[in-house]
Amino acid sequence: MSESVFYKLAFYPLLLPLSMAIQMSSLLFSSLAVFFFFFFFSSLEKTFAFQATIEDTESNNLHLVHLNSLLPSSSCSSSIKDSRRKGSLEVVHKYGPCSQQNDGDRKVTHSDILNVDKERVKYIHSRISKELSGDDGLKELDSANLPAKSGSLIGSGNYFVVVGLGTPKRDLSLIFDTGSDLTWTQCQPCARSCYKQQDPIFDPSKSSSYSNITCTSTLCTQLSSATGNDPGCSSVSKACIYGIQYGDQSFSVGYFSRERLTVTTTDVIDNFLFGCGQNNQGLFGGSAGLIGLGRHPISFVQQTASKYGKIFSYCLPSTSSSTGHLTFGRATSRLLLYTPFSTISRSSSFYGLDIASITVSGVKLSLTPSLFSTGGAIIDSGTVITRLPPTAYAALRSAFRQGMSKYPSAGELSILDTCYDLSAYKVFSIPKINFVFGGSVTVELQPAGILYVASAKQVCLAFAANGDDSDITIFGNVQQRTLEVVYDLGGGKIGFGAGGCK
Ligand SMILES: *[C@@H]1O[C@H](CO)[C@@H](O)[C@H](O)[C@H]1NC(C)=O
């Protein structure tokens, strides 16, 4: 499959968790004058996470944090066994004890993860500015962008689920990514290259339900907009060839195919379109490939529209030693607050968000109202750390530091410049951080959504700045931890709920 080598593609995943409680609007809680409303909504308030309690001094402005609650334990605790809901999969962090995946002999450090995160953000920025200018993308991807390093790290999302592919089905661990569309896995015979994965590599010749797509099919043509790269055509078999490249220089190239996909024992999808990768690089955390949950017609969400109604939800756990869920279809009975998808998202893959403001310790950061709308914002499951306009980050950091002034500071961790040594504290307090989205939806981040804990001696504010205020803001996966996040494509809205998982 020599034609595949010439492919260079671009693409991405994301991830991390957090939690929050949702308030109806900041008005409701900040204005003492509106007594009446308090009355009215007090029962609602109780259902959420801010039961400001008497025994601890958790307040509207501070979280009391038990350090242990943010440190992963050495054994896996599965938090969601109760939810064997239809279409529900267990979500596992790539590098925690719940995962059997690993990157071979390489021990992945926090700096590694954060450095790879930079690559993802670079990729998102370039992809979005590319779509803006109408460039088809391939021109900019010269060979200098190509991987080369066989030891190159993952980068594509930190969370995966297990699904079955083929007949008879083979279980595969796939990273899920709301920032990309094509689903792919490594395939035998690995004509060029396969990276090391935990599961046996999928062999289409052993499946009775596999078929190739020809390059004259309109399905093949769709790859251009889904992957940012025009498809190729095998000169021998006329099979359609895809190529996708992610920001961290990992990529997959192979045959665009159809296969039976088993989501759960009761949910089987026939003729699912996916990439059967014969040339793959980047370690993808030992996972077998990726599930694309973006907005494009080729994504999992659109392909399963008649079954799941273009709705999915997930919860990312608070630490790498617990599990969350990824659920397809309308599922949750939790109270959710919905904000419309932002119309300024200029990409066919990403999910746009309107960020109106941010509060720290109950005080709204003083920022120009148009700051977030200028560059726009997206939510991404594959970006670890939220990237803010530099002006917003500076204001957030300064307010956070003020609230943390009694704690000893610690050195920087890669892109994280506000860190504390909390090894002398079992319990400490941090300023609450709320995001206010379009429609006055206020999402209170949980401690796991505010802090990135490398160790007790290095607990960092889990936010970073973009290079420029006009760059797109990215709401990353640390900030989403423990939240129930519901993507309703038909309804054009995204919902947030507190306490989706531990
Ligand atoms: C799909 O195409 C490849 C490449 O030409 C070929 O080796 C394989 O046999 C084809 N598979 C099927 C089921 O047609």
The ligand as an SDF file (V2000), in Angstrom:
LIG
                    3D

 14 14  0  0  0  0  0  0  0  0999 V2000
  -10.1150   -4.5580    0.5220 C   0  0  0  0  0  0  0  0  0  0  0  0
   -9.0580   -3.9650   -0.2200 O   0  0  0  0  0  0  0  0  0  0  0  0
   -7.7700   -4.4690    0.0710 C   0  0  0  0  0  0  0  0  0  0  0  0
   -6.7560   -3.6590   -0.6920 C   0  0  0  0  0  0  0  0  0  0  0  0
   -6.9250   -3.7340   -2.0710 O   0  0  0  0  0  0  0  0  0  0  0  0
   -7.7090   -5.9460   -0.2540 C   0  0  0  0  0  0  0  0  0  0  0  0
   -6.4550   -6.4710    0.0830 O   0  0  0  0  0  0  0  0  0  0  0  0
   -8.7970   -6.6890    0.5130 C   0  0  0  0  0  0  0  0  0  0  0  0
   -8.8550   -8.0430    0.1320 O   0  0  0  0  0  0  0  0  0  0  0  0
  -10.1630   -6.0620    0.2570 C   0  0  0  0  0  0  0  0  0  0  0  0
  -11.1330   -6.6930    1.1430 N   0  0  0  0  0  0  0  0  0  0  0  0
  -12.3400   -7.0780    0.7390 C   0  0  0  0  0  0  0  0  0  0  0  0
  -13.2040   -7.7660    1.7290 C   0  0  0  0  0  0  0  0  0  0  0  0
  -12.7390   -6.8600   -0.3980 O   0  0  0  0  0  0  0  0  0  0  0  0
  1  2  1  0
  1 10  1  0
  2  3  1  0
  3  4  1  0
  3  6  1  0
  4  5  1  0
  6  7  1  0
  6  8  1  0
  8  9  1  0
  8 10  1  0
 10 11  1  0
 11 12  1  0
 12 13  1  0
 12 14  2  0
M  END
$$$$
